[in-house]
């Protein structure tokens, strides 16, 4: 398992510092992991577009879709590339801006008490074995540091507004490795 260094920074992963974060409110103890997917441009993998997006450096002229999203200020704690490389953008003791308007078990503002993990992918494209391996490392490390009780998809905390990580995500993987964690009812046992 990877150790933690200086606050909520995970050792042994690439670190890129996003300005899109804030303080967690009192009582914002990390208990939830939210799984997302992202690809920029949509359904295309590779390149540094996601990092540029999380750093507010996305060139709106580089792709028509970028003009629609370039002004947004978003981030996630972690980004897992197709090859399994983990990039951390925000200290996990801080509040990343990944879930937006969201609710988990009738508790609003998931950003206040969650860690966001973005998988490089698209809803209908299978994730790679390397990504699941990296996700396993991340969840184990997060459980060692925080009182994690649940894992949900962006689609579960923002239903009707978001669809990720999509039907290609293998929720059985989560259930198999962490049977004690609460999962959304619709992903089954």
Helices and strands as residue ranges (DSSP letters): E 4-5, E 9-10, E 14-15, E 21-23, E 32-38, H 49-54, H 64-69, E 78-80, E 86-88, E 94-96, E 103-104, E 107-108, G 110-112, E 114-120, H 129-145, E 150-153, H 154-157, H 171-177, E 182-183, G 185-187
